[in-house]
Amino acid sequence: MNLSAEEIAAALGAEIAARGGEGSPRRATIDSAASGAGDLFFGLRGESRDGGEFAAAAIEAGAWGAVVGPAFRSSLVPDGGTKDDRRAWIFVVEDPLAAMQSLARAWRRALGARVLGVTGSVGKTSVKDIARALLPGRVHANSENLNTEIGLPLTILEAPEDTELLVLEMAMRGAGQIAELAEIAEPEVAVITNVGPVHLELLGSVEAIAAAKAEVVDLLPADGVAIAPTEAGELEPHLGRAPGLLRFGPGGDVETVRSHVEEGVTEALIRTPAGDQLFHFPFAEAHNLTNALAAVAAGVALGAEPAEMADRAASIGFSRFRGERLDLGRGIVLVNDCYNANPVSMRAALDHLAGLGAARTVAVLGEMAELGPGAPAHHHEVGEHARAHGIDLLIGVGEPARDYAPDELVSDPGEAAELLAARLQPGDAILVKGSRSAGLEGVAESLRELV
């Protein structure tokens, strides 16, 4: 992070309570146990503990500096101590999280990198992963799920100084959060993958979710571009505010002319405003082809050549627990898609399972969280979708999964793995999917040991 301590203090809005050594920090961290030489530790306030309590441990581990609230000044710079003891820089601020966000914005501007923001109810992580691979130059993107008001600034603050493009996934749970993240990231191109019944428990309606997602549109610069699906649903009324707009999907600015899947590779001829281009994507899922269209549209908005993006397509890799394909032997394939779940992503995953052409299809489904009072109906609809698409065996995990009307209902992931191990047949294809609160990652881990 090529900023001087004084520049960092100014960006933080901090008082320098103690001066440290020369140079600049290598990254920001909020975990004292993971802090080491060169780190700038932020003592964030939690629900039960204040991270400032752990600043001393971070400094002992070699941290370059620490950012803490006023309550920790005396413990880190005790009476009689010298402001110039050179152990570590101590920055005192009223709100360490707000200070970290301000520093992230300052570093984003210092980088001079272009910024692509990605949000949406479903597929935003996959679009981020695809865009990170397709777009040329030195690209830095979120790791795993570092996409919140904490994770996004941490992502920016670990970007190397030669970064040319930031691809930043932006998560949302309530109104105002996308605007908060966009004010930090300042994207010039923003993808909204779709809008669906996700976080209904907090926002109440799909219309409210669309309005919250569309906050990013209002924060684009005058020459910015929004990327949205051709069938935008409840998002449509908000798109007229975008300074520029590219659509992806059938009939859109970026669309699939033809596609063919063979041996896990999707060959697709994609039409773009910059010309038609043949791509070979290392995935077979139809919903990931849609995600790829969104990423290609973002690349076009950023000036990337379609041919250059096509050359990079083979390097696409997805984050853990998002459609991981595991070979369990005897022709048995497990699709581990247990990072998150909602009605839209559940139906897409079940469609993919049904299309695998397996001798038998098995769906192991956990709860879809945060759906509010309509949760039982949403679970029932997903169960009906599974049966309508010929899923042979539906196993529900946990009491909320009873509403899928499953063939078998088990209490926890361990019991699900044991049931699967006893029932598996050669040639089976298995989908494991649920919200993180369901803990279904344990199914795949246990099943590998049992089979």
C-alpha positions in Angstrom: 0.0 0.0 0.0 2.2 2.8 -1.3 1.0 5.5 1.0 3.0 7.3 3.7 1.9 7.1 7.3 0.8 10.7 7.1 -1.3 10.1 4.0 -2.9 7.1 5.7 -3.7 9.2 8.8 -5.3 11.8 6.6 -7.4 9.2 4.8 -8.4 7.6 8.1 -9.3 10.9 9.6 -7.0 9.7 12.5 -4.8 11.2 15.2 -1.3 9.7 15.2 -0.9 8.6 18.8 2.4 6.8 18.2 4.9 6.7 15.4 6.3 3.5 14.0 8.9 2.5 11.4 9.5 3.6 7.9 7.7 2.4 4.8 4.1 1.5 4.2 1.8 -1.4 5.3 1.4 -4.4 3.0 -2.3 -4.9 3.6 -5.1 -4.3 6.1 -6.2 -7.0 8.5 -8.9 -7.4 11.2 -7.7 -10.7 12.7 -4.8 -10.3 15.2 -4.1 -14.0 15.0 -3.4 -13.7 11.3 -1.5 -10.4 11.6 2.2 -10.3 10.8 5.0 -8.1 9.7 3.9 -5.2 7.7 0.2 -5.4 8.4 -2.1 -2.6 9.4 -4.5 -4.0 12.0 -8.0 -2.5 12.4 -9.7 -3.1 15.8 -13.3 -3.3 14.6 -16.1 -3.2 17.1 -18.1 -6.5 17.3 -21.3 -7.5 18.9 -19.6 -8.9 22.0 -16.0 -7.8 21.8 -14.1 -4.8 20.5 -11.2 -5.6 18.2 -9.2 -2.9 19.8 -8.6 -5.4 22.6 -6.4 -7.4 20.3 -4.3 -4.5 18.9 -1.4 -5.2 21.3 -1.3 -8.8 20.2 -1.1 -7.7 16.5 1.7 -5.3 17.3 3.5 -8.0 19.2 3.2 -10.2 16.1 5.0 -7.5 14.0 2.1 -5.4 12.7 3.2 -2.1 11.0 0.5 -0.3 12.8 -3.0 -0.4 14.4 -6.2 1.6 14.0 -8.2 1.7 17.2 -11.0 3.6 19.0 -10.2 6.2 21.7 -10.7 3.7 24.5 -7.5 1.9 23.6 -5.2 4.8 23.4 -4.0 4.6 27.0 -3.3 0.8 26.8 -1.3 1.1 23.6 0.4 4.4 24.5 0.5 4.4 28.3 1.2 7.5 30.4 4.9 8.3 30.2 5.3 6.5 26.9 6.8 8.3 23.9 4.9 9.1 20.7 8.1 8.2 18.9 8.9 4.8 20.3 9.0 3.4 16.8 7.4 0.1 17.7 4.3 0.6 15.5 2.1 3.3 14.2 -1.0 3.9 16.4 -3.9 5.7 14.7 -6.9 6.7 16.9 -10.3 7.2 15.2 -13.8 7.4 16.4 -15.0 4.5 14.2 -12.4 2.0 12.9 -14.7 0.5 10.3 -15.6 3.8 8.8 -11.9 4.7 8.8 -11.0 1.5 7.0 -13.6 2.2 4.4 -12.3 5.7 3.9 -8.7 4.4 3.5 -9.9 1.8 1.0 -11.5 4.6 -1.1 -8.3 6.6 -0.9 -6.2 3.5 -2.0 -8.7 2.8 -4.8 -8.1 6.4 -6.1 -4.4 6.1 -5.6 -4.3 3.0 -7.7 -6.0 4.7 -10.6 -7.4 1.3 -11.5 -10.7 0.8 -13.3 -13.5 -0.7 -11.2 -16.2 -3.2 -12.1 -18.8 -3.7 -9.5 -20.9 -6.9 -9.5 -24.1 -7.4 -7.5 -27.4 -9.3 -7.9 -29.6 -11.8 -6.2 -28.0 -14.9 -7.9 -24.8 -15.5 -9.7 -22.7 -12.5 -8.6 -19.8 -14.6 -7.3 -19.7 -16.6 -10.5 -19.9 -13.5 -12.7 -17.0 -12.1 -10.6 -15.0 -15.3 -11.0 -15.6 -15.3 -14.8 -14.9 -11.6 -15.2 -11.6 -12.0 -13.2 -10.5 -14.6 -15.7 -11.8 -13.0 -19.0 -10.7 -9.4 -18.5 -7.2 -8.5 -19.6 -4.5 -6.7 -17.6 -3.6 -7.0 -13.9 -6.9 -7.9 -12.2 -7.6 -8.0 -8.5 -10.9 -9.4 -7.2 -12.5 -10.5 -3.9 -11.4 -13.7 -2.4 -14.3 -16.1 -1.6 -17.0 -14.0 0.1 -15.1 -10.8 1.0 -18.0 -8.8 -0.4 -19.5 -6.9 2.6 -18.9 -3.5 4.2 -15.9 -5.2 5.9 -14.7 -7.6 3.2 -14.9 -5.2 0.2 -12.5 -2.6 1.8 -10.2 -5.4 2.9 -10.1 -6.6 -0.7 -9.2 -3.1 -2.0 -6.6 -2.6 0.6 -4.7 -5.8 -0.4 -4.7 -4.8 -4.1 -1.1 -4.5 -5.4 0.0 -1.1 -6.6 0.2 -2.3 -10.2 -3.5 -3.3 -10.3 -5.2 -2.2 -13.5 -8.7 -3.5 -12.8 -10.6 -4.2 -9.6 -13.5 -6.6 -10.0 -15.5 -6.2 -6.8 -18.5 -8.3 -5.8 -20.9 -6.4 -3.6 -23.3 -8.2 -1.3 -26.5 -6.8 0.1 -28.7 -7.7 3.0 -30.6 -4.4 3.5 -31.4 -1.0 1.9 -28.5 1.4 1.7 -25.8 -1.3 1.7 -25.1 -1.4 -2.0 -24.9 2.4 -1.9 -22.4 2.2 0.9 -20.2 -0.3 -1.0 -20.4 1.7 -4.2 -19.3 4.9 -2.4 -16.2 3.0 -1.3 -15.5 1.2 -4.6 -16.6 3.9 -7.0 -17.3 1.5 -9.9 -17.5 2.8 -13.5 -19.2 -0.3 -14.7 -21.8 -2.2 -12.6 -23.3 -5.6 -13.3 -26.7 -6.4 -11.7 -27.1 -10.1 -12.5 -30.8 -10.4 -11.6 -33.3 -9.7 -8.9 -35.1 -12.4 -7.0 -36.7 -13.4 -3.7 -33.5 -13.2 -1.6 -33.4 -11.5 1.8 -37.2 -11.1 1.8 -37.1 -11.5 5.6 -35.3 -8.1 5.8 -36.7 -6.2 2.8 -40.2 -7.5 2.5 -40.7 -7.7 -1.3 -38.9 -8.3 -4.5 -39.6 -4.7 -5.5 -37.7 -3.5 -2.4 -34.8 -5.8 -3.3 -34.7 -4.4 -6.8 -34.6 -0.8 -5.5 -31.8 -1.8 -3.1 -29.7 -3.4 -5.8 -30.3 -0.5 -8.1 -28.6 1.9 -5.7 -25.4 1.2 -7.6 -26.9 2.7 -10.8 -27.3 6.1 -9.1 -23.6 6.1 -8.1 -22.1 5.5 -11.5 -20.2 8.3 -13.1 -21.5 10.3 -16.0 -19.8 8.0 -18.5 -20.6 4.8 -16.5 -22.4 1.8 -17.8 -24.9 -0.5 -16.1 -25.1 -4.2 -17.2 -28.5 -5.8 -16.8 -30.4 -8.8 -18.1 -32.9 -8.4 -21.0 -35.6 -9.7 -18.8 -35.0 -7.4 -15.8 -38.3 -7.8 -14.0 -38.7 -5.5 -11.0 -35.3 -4.0 -11.8 -36.6 -2.5 -15.0 -38.1 0.8 -13.6 -34.7 1.7 -12.2 -32.6 1.2 -15.3 -33.7 4.4 -16.9 -31.4 6.2 -14.4 -28.3 4.5 -15.7 -26.0 6.8 -17.7 -25.2 4.0 -20.1 -26.8 0.5 -20.4 -25.9 -2.8 -21.9 -28.2 -5.8 -21.8 -27.2 -9.4 -21.8 -29.4 -12.4 -22.7 -31.8 -13.3 -25.5 -32.3 -10.3 -27.7 -29.8 -8.2 -25.8 -26.6 -6.3 -26.7 -24.6 -9.4 -25.7 -26.4 -12.7 -26.5 -25.7 -16.3 -27.4 -26.2 -17.0 -31.1 -25.7 -20.8 -30.7 -24.2 -23.1 -28.0 -23.2 -26.7 -27.6 -22.0 -28.6 -24.6 -19.6 -31.6 -24.9 -17.5 -33.2 -22.2 -18.0 -30.4 -19.7 -17.1 -27.6 -22.2 -19.6 -25.1 -23.5 -18.9 -23.9 -27.0 -20.8 -20.6 -27.6 -20.9 -18.1 -30.4 -21.6 -14.8 -28.6 -22.8 -11.7 -30.3 -21.5 -8.4 -28.9 -21.5 -4.7 -30.0 -17.9 -5.3 -30.9 -18.6 -8.3 -33.1 -19.3 -12.0 -32.9 -16.9 -14.3 -31.1 -16.6 -18.0 -30.4 -15.9 -18.9 -26.8 -15.0 -22.3 -25.2 -16.0 -22.2 -21.5 -14.8 -24.8 -19.0 -18.3 -25.5 -17.6 -21.5 -27.1 -18.7 -24.2 -25.3 -16.7 -26.7 -23.2 -18.7 -26.9 -20.7 -15.8 -23.1 -20.2 -16.0 -23.4 -19.4 -19.7 -25.8 -16.6 -18.7 -23.2 -15.5 -16.1 -20.6 -15.5 -18.8 -22.7 -13.2 -21.0 -22.9 -10.7 -18.1 -19.1 -10.9 -17.7 -18.5 -10.5 -21.5 -20.9 -7.5 -21.5 -18.9 -5.9 -18.7 -15.7 -6.5 -20.7 -17.2 -4.8 -23.7 -18.2 -1.8 -21.5 -14.6 -1.6 -20.3 -13.2 -1.8 -23.9 -11.9 -5.4 -23.8 -11.7 -7.1 -27.2 -14.0 -10.2 -27.5 -11.2 -12.2 -29.1 -8.9 -11.4 -26.2 -11.6 -12.5 -23.7 -12.1 -15.7 -25.6 -8.4 -16.5 -25.4 -8.6 -16.3 -21.6 -11.8 -18.3 -21.2 -9.9 -21.6 -20.4 -8.6 -20.0 -17.1 -12.1 -19.6 -15.6 -12.3 -21.2 -12.1 -15.1 -20.9 -9.6 -14.9 -20.1 -5.9 -15.2 -23.0 -3.4 -18.6 -24.7 -2.9 -20.1 -23.1 -6.0 -20.8 -25.9 -8.4 -17.7 -27.9 -7.5 -17.8 -31.2 -9.4 -16.4 -34.1 -7.4 -15.8 -37.6 -8.8 -16.7 -40.2 -6.2 -15.8 -43.2 -8.3 -18.0 -45.8 -10.1 -19.3 -43.1 -12.3 -20.8 -41.2 -9.4 -20.6 -37.4 -9.7 -21.4 -35.0 -6.8 -22.1 -31.3 -7.6 -21.2 -29.4 -4.4 -23.1 -26.1 -4.6 -23.7 -25.5 -0.9 -22.4 -22.0 -0.5 -25.8 -20.4 -0.6 -29.4 -21.0 -1.9 -32.5 -19.2 -2.8 -35.5 -20.1 -5.1 -33.8 -18.8 -8.2 -30.5 -20.5 -7.8 -32.2 -23.7 -6.5 -34.2 -24.1 -9.7 -31.1 -23.4 -11.9 -29.1 -26.0 -10.0 -31.9 -28.6 -10.3 -32.2 -27.9 -14.0 -28.5 -28.6 -14.4 -28.7 -31.8 -12.3 -31.6 -33.0 -14.5 -29.6 -32.2 -17.7 -26.5 -34.2 -16.7 -28.0 -37.4 -18.3 -27.2 -39.5 -15.3 -28.6 -42.9 -14.7 -30.2 -41.5 -11.5 -30.4 -38.0 -10.1 -30.3 -37.3 -6.3 -30.9 -33.8 -4.8 -29.8 -33.2 -1.2 -31.4 -29.9 -0.2 -31.1 -27.8 2.9 -32.9 -24.7 4.0 -33.1 -21.6 1.9 -32.7 -18.9 4.6 -34.0 -15.4 5.0 -37.2 -15.9 2.9 -39.5 -14.5 5.6 -43.1 -15.6 6.1 -43.3 -17.1 2.6 -40.5 -19.5 3.2 -42.7 -22.7 3.4 -44.3 -21.8 0.0 -40.9 -21.2 -1.6 -39.6 -24.5 -0.3 -42.7 -26.3 -1.6 -42.3 -24.7 -5.0 -38.7 -25.9 -5.3 -39.7 -29.4 -4.3 -42.4 -29.4 -7.0 -39.8 -28.1 -9.5 -37.5 -31.0 -8.6 -40.2 -33.5 -9.3 -41.4 -31.9 -12.5 -37.8 -32.1 -13.8 -37.5 -35.8 -13.0 -35.2 -35.7 -10.0 -35.3 -39.4 -8.8 -34.5 -39.0 -5.1 -35.0 -35.8 -3.0 -33.4 -35.8 0.4 -34.2 -32.9 2.8 -31.8 -31.9 5.5 -33.1 -30.2 8.6 -36.7 -29.4 9.7 -37.2 -26.4 7.3 -36.5 -28.9 4.4 -39.7 -30.7 5.3 -41.5 -28.2 3.1 -39.8 -29.6 0.0 -41.9 -32.7 0.6 -38.7 -34.8 0.2 -38.6 -38.6 -0.3 -36.4 -38.7 2.8 -35.9 -36.2 5.6 -32.8 -36.3 7.8 -31.8 -34.2 10.7 -28.3 -33.0 9.8 -25.5 -33.2 7.2 -23.9 -36.2 8.8 -27.0 -38.3 8.6 -27.5 -37.2 5.0 -24.0 -38.4 4.2 -24.7 -41.8 5.8 -28.0 -42.2 4.0 -26.3 -41.3 0.7 -23.5 -43.7 1.2 -26.0 -46.5 1.8 -28.2 -45.6 -1.2 -25.6 -44.6 -3.9 -25.6 -46.5 -7.1 -23.1 -46.5 -10.0 -23.7 -43.6 -12.4 -25.6 -41.4 -9.9 -25.4 -37.7 -10.1 -25.9 -35.8 -6.8 -26.6 -32.2 -6.1 -25.9 -30.8 -2.6 -27.3 -27.3 -2.1 -28.6 -25.1 0.7 -27.9 -21.9 2.5 -24.7 -21.7 4.5 -26.7 -21.9 7.7 -27.6 -25.5 6.7 -23.9 -26.5 6.8 -24.2 -28.8 3.9 -20.5 -28.6 3.1 -20.2 -31.4 5.6 -22.1 -33.8 3.3 -19.5 -33.8 0.7 -16.6 -34.0 3.2 -18.2 -37.0 5.1 -19.3 -38.7 1.9 -15.8 -38.8 0.5 -14.7 -40.7 3.6 -17.7 -43.1 3.6 -17.7 -44.0 -0.1 
